[in-house]
């Protein structure tokens, strides 16, 4: 599996900015593996207790959690990958199918590989300070809380997801959003967030993994004890994948702050020259008169 040096060097600079905001407690675990999946590693310092519950009897997920023992490096490739260029190796985050391989349609696999090419790294929305994909943000520290019949998720780059829990229908199909239109419901003690109405601008990893605008995504938040959440995400998108598939976070999501302690603050470093470097790699590969497929051409050519 090939991760090009130039692209990784530049995007790692962006990743370092975000990683600086991830508390040390959220970076503990077994490098290169799914630390904490079996509940034995990556644990928060506080002792686990019974699952806290809201007045309606459902689990209260309120708190600050982190699901990546190695910080943002686990979002480079979703499938199993070796270490390289300062990036941790890791097992596949795909738990269904069992082989850990994303079941792309042939055309989509070719497109994923095109996006993974060094010359096309400028297309990744991270360099443009745009929103992360729904599946990508779960490698970062997140805040969860409830407000009445609404579930609220705060994540990196000022991403706030408002999830109504009142059984409403999804938005009309003509409305397309970066993080989709989320609607929540309970499946026993598991909180399910059903999302549709995506745009086609996001990527699920730095490795070019993607889904289409017509994807149907269901995330499930299962509280295992007072300090641990198991998160999974199932994607159904027949135009892009041959079958639905499911991924999980790099580790069980561990509480790193008390329920009432919300203080995430991190921003994207707009105006730095990383995007210029990425675009210049494109021009070096395709010629100075080539026309990039994505974004406005406002950077300095070198």
N, C-alpha and C positions, 0 to 999 in steps of 0.2 A: 504494500500500500504506500503510495507516494504522496508525501506532503512537501510541497516545494519550499525551499529555504527562504526566498525573499518574502513570499506571502506570509509565512509563519512568523518571520522576524517582525514584520510590521504589525500584524494583528496581535502578536504577543505584547507589543507595547500598549495597545488598547486594552488588552486583557489585564495588564498590570495595574492600570488605573482603576478598574473595577475591583480587582482582587484586593486592593488596598483597603476597600470598605468591608471586606468579609472578615468577621471576627475570627481570632485564632481558634476558638472553640469549634468553629464550623469547618476548620481545615484538618481536623484530626482524622486518622483512619489509615487504612492500608493502601499505600501508593500503588496505583496501577490496577486496582481491583474494585469490586463492589463492596467496599468496606461498610459494614453495618447491615448488609442485607439479611444476615442471619441473626441480627440483633446483638452481636457480641463485640462489635467494634464501632468506633465513631460516636460513642455515647456522650451525652451531655454530662457535665460534672454533677448535676443534681440527680438525686435518686428518683427512679420512676415510682409513680404511685398509681392509684386508681384513675380511670379516665374521668376527667371533669365533665360535668353535664350542664346543659342549659335548662331553663325552667320547663321547656317542652320535653325534656328527657333525652334529647339527642346530644351527642358529644360536643363539647365546646373546644374548638380548635384554636381559640384565641391565643396568640403568642408569636414569637419570632423563632423561625426554624431555618435550618440549613441542611441541604441534601447532597453536598459535594465535599468529600474529605480532602480533595486535592484542589479546591477552589475552582476557578473557571476552566482549568485545563481539560476537564472531562467533557467539555462541549466541542472539542475539536473534531472528533469522530464518534458517531453513535455505535458503530460496530466495533468488534475487537480490533485493537491496533497496537503496534509496538511503540516504545518511546523513541523520541527523536527531536532534535532542535530544541531541547529544553522542555518538551511536552511529555507529561506522564503517559506511559502506556496504560492500557485499560482493557478490561473485559467488555463484551458487548452489553449495551444497555437494553437490547431487544430481548424480551422474555417470551415473546410469541411472534413468530415461529421459534421453535426450540433451537434451530441452528444459529440464531442470533443475527441473521442477515435480513435486511429490509427487503421485502418482496416487490421490488420495482417492476413496472412494465418495462419491456426492452427499451423503448424510446426514452423513458424517464431515467433509466440507469445511465444511458448515454448522456443525457442532459446533466445528471448529477456529476458525472465524470468531467464534463465540460466546465461546470462551475468550480470543480475542485482544482482545475488547472491554474497554475501560478498566474498566468496572464489575465485571468478573469477574476482574481481575488478582489478587485475594486467593487464588484457587484454586491458583495456581502453588505447587508444593511448596517452592520456594526460600524464600519468606517464612515457611514453617513449620519451617525448618531440617530438612527431610526429605531423603532421598537424591535425588541427581540421576539422570536416566535414563542408561542404558548409553551411548546415543549422545551425550549431552550432556557427559559428563565428559571426552571426548577433546579438548575445547578448553582443558583445563587441564593443568598439569604433572602427570606421572604417573611412578611408580616401577615398574619391572618387575624381577622376579627369579624364580629357580627354587629350589625346595626338593624335592630328589628328583624324583619324577614329578609335581610340582605346579607350576603357573605362578601367581604371585602378582602382583596389580595393586593398588597403593596410589594413591589419588587424593584429590581435594579433599573436605573435610568428613568426614575420617576414613573414607572409603569404602575397604574392603579386599575385593577379590574373590579368592576361592580357586578356582582352576580345575584340577580333577583331570585328569590326562592318561593315565589307565589304561583308557580305553575303557568306562567304566561307563555304564549307562542313566540317563536323566533321572529326577528325582523323580516320585512319583505326581502325577496332575493336580490333586489336592485341595490341594496345597501351593503357595502363591503367595508370591513374594518380590519386593522392590523392584527388585532387579537381575537377577531371574530365576535359573535354575539353569544355571550354565555348565559345559560339558564340553569339554575341548580335545583336539585331534588335529593331526597334521602332514599338510599337503598338499605334499609335496616339502619345500622350505625355507620354506614359509609356515605360520605357526602359525594355526590356525583355532579360534575359540572359539564353540561352538554353544550357544545359550541359549534356554530355554523357561521356562514356569511363572512368568510375570510377574504382578504385580497391575495394576490399572488406574489407579493414582494418579499416575504420573509423566508429565512432559512432556519432549519432546525439545528444546524451545527456549522462550524467553520469549514467543515469538510464538504459543503455543498448540498447536504441532504435537504429535501424540500417536500412540501405537499402542495396541492392545487387550491385554487380559490373555493372550489366546491367540496372541500374536505369536511367530513363530519367527525369531530373529535370529542371523546368523552374522557374526562379526567376523574379519577377516584381518589379521595382522601380518606384513608382508613386509620383511625387513631388506635394504636396498639397499647399505649399506656399514657400516663400524664405527660410524657416528654417525647413521644415518638409517633411519627406519622408515616405510613406507607403510602407513597404516591405512585400511581400508574396512569398511563395515557394510551388510549386505544384510538387508532386512526382508520377511518374507512373512506377511501377515495379511489373508486374503481378506475378512473382515467389515469391515475398515476401508479397505483399498486395493484398487484394481481389478487390480493386478499387483504382483509383487515389485519393489522398488526398492533402489538402492544410494547411499549417501552416503560422503563422506570427511571428514577433518579439514580445518580451514581452511588448513593447510600440511602439508608432510611433517614428521613428528615428528623433531625434532633432539635429539641428546644434549646436555644442558646440564650434566651432572655425571658424574664417573667412575663406573665400574660398581660400585665398593664404597662409594660415598658416598650414603647414604640419610638425608634429614633433613627431609622434608616435614612441616609442622605447620601446619594452619590449622583454624579452627573457625567455626561459624556463630554470629553474634551474637544469641543467644537473649535475649529480654526487651526488645529495642528496640521502638520504636513504629511501625516500617514496616508491620507487619501491621495495626495499628490504622488507619493512613492508608488502606491498601488496602481494608479492610472499609468504612470510612466513605465511600469513593468508591462502593461498591456501594449503600449506603443512600441516598446522594444521588441515585442513578439510579433506585432502585426503591422508595424510601419507607422511613421508619424502622421500620415493622413488617414489612418483608420478611424472609423466612427464607433465609439463604444456603444454597447447595447443598452446601457443603464446609466442614468444620471446626466447632469449637465456638464459640459466640457468647459470648466472654468479654471482648471488647474494649470500650473506652469509646466510646460514640457521641457525636458532636459535631454 
